Amino acid sequence: MQKCFFLICPTDYIENAINKTFRSQNYFYTSLGNSFIYDDKTMKYIKKIVEKHNIQKLCFVLSIDNKIVLDALWKGNFSKIGALNRFQNEIRKEKELSKKIFKSSNSQFAILSYFLNKKIKDFKLHLNTVAQHSINIEAKVYYRNQNRFSSIYSDLVCLQQYHFN
């Protein structure tokens, strides 16, 4: 049986949906809006879990209606929480860039895709300190009203800079 490590936001409450959809042995790590920082303590903890349970797949998951992301996009109620400042700035920056590229109906999914692609890249930079074996890393967005998980836009679509000819 495949073993998967899911990085999720505790405000999404999606553990049950993940367990029902992904029939694997699942492990979870939570951080607000998937905004965890790759400090030594966090990476040692993840390394310990990955090695102990021989985890083959790591998946970042955010709900399309994630409260932390929606707040960063529209309200800013959590802006006084110092630990979320960098996260909120990243989301706002991508919101402005995505306005130039995507229709408004796709912008939220595009922003989450960009953010999760960035998380994958950041994690891969630290991967050599985490696992001694190969780990497949991916990301998904959860649509609560449809009870389905969707793969994010590829990194090719979510480039950090956009160029038009």
N, C-alpha and C positions, 0 to 999 in steps of 0.2 A: 504494500500500500504506500502510495506517495505521501510524503510529509510536507506540509505547506506552512509557511510562516506569514501571517497576515499583519500588516501594519495599518491600523485603522484609527479613526477618531472616536473617542468614547461617547460623543454626542450623537453619533449615527445609530447606535444600537443595532448593529447589523451582524452580530456574531451568529445568531440563529439562522439568518438568511444565508450566510456563508456556509455554515455547517450543512444546511439542507441542499444547497446548490453544488458545493464542491465536496464530493464524497472522498475525502482524504483525511488523514490525521492532521488536524488543524491546530496551530498555535497562534496566539495573538499578542501583539504589542500595541499599546495605545499611546497616542499623543494628540493634543488638540490640533485638529485640522491637518494631521500628519506632519506637524511642524517640528518634529524632534531634531535635535542638534547632534552631530556626530562627534561628541566628546568621548574621551577615553572610557569613562564609566559606562556610557550607553553602548559603545562598541564592544566592550568586554562582555557586557550582559548578553548582547545579541550573539556574539561569538560563542559564548558558553551554551546558549540554547541551540544554535545551529549545529554545533559539534556533538553535543550530548544526544540530540534526537536525529542526527544525520538528515537534516532538512535539505531537500532538493530544490524547492521552489519558494521564492519570496514574492509577495504580492502586496503592493500599496493599493488601498481601496478607500475611496471617499464617496459619500452619497451626493447625488446631484443637489440635494436640499440640505447639505451640511451647514449647520448653524454658524460655525466659525468662518467658513468661506463666504457665505451669504452676508454676514456682518461686515467682512472686509470689503465686499463688493458694493454694498449699498448703505449700511447704517453707520458703522464705526463705533458701536456701543462698547466693544472690547478693546478699543484703541488705547485705553489707559492701562491695560495689562502689559507690562514691559516685555514679558517673554514672547508676546505675540506681535510686537512692533515690526520686526523684520519680515515675519510671515505676511502681515497685512500689507506692508509696502510692496512685497513681491506680487501679491494678488492684484493690487491696484495698478501697478505698472503693467502687468499682463493684460488687465482689463482695457487700458488705454491702447495698447498695441493691437489687441484683438478687434477693436472697433474699426480699425483700418482694413481688416482682412475678412472677417466673418460677418454673416448676417446676424442680427440680434437674436434670432431663435437658436443659433448655434454657439453664441459667444460664451455662455456659461460652461458648456461642455468643452469648448476650445481652451478656456482658461484652466479648467481642471486638468485637461490633457497636458497642457504646457507645464503646469506645476508638477504633475506626477512624473512627466518625462524628466524634469529637472531633479526630482527626488531620486529617480532611477540612476541618473548620471552621477549624482553626488554619492549615492550608496556604492556604485561601482568603483569610484575612486578610493573608497575605504574598504572595498571588498577583500583585498589581499590581506588585510589585518583581521578579517572576520572568519573566513572559511578556508579550509585546506582542500576542499573538494568543489566541484563546479555547482553553481546555483543558478537556476533560471530566475530572472527578475522581470516582473511585469506589473502592470497596473490596470485597475478597472474602476469604473464609475457605476454606482448602484442607483437604479431608478426604483424607489420605494413603491410608487403607485402602480408599477408594472411588475414588481418583484423580479427584476432581471438585472444582470450585470453586463455592462458593455465594455469592450476593450477600448482603451483610449486611442486618440489619434496618434499615428506614428510620430516619432521624433522628426522625421523628414517634413511633416506638415507643421510641426510646432517649433520652427527654428527660432533662435533667439533674436535674429534680425530678419527683416523682410526686405527683399529687393524686387523691384518691378522693372521690367524692360519696356 
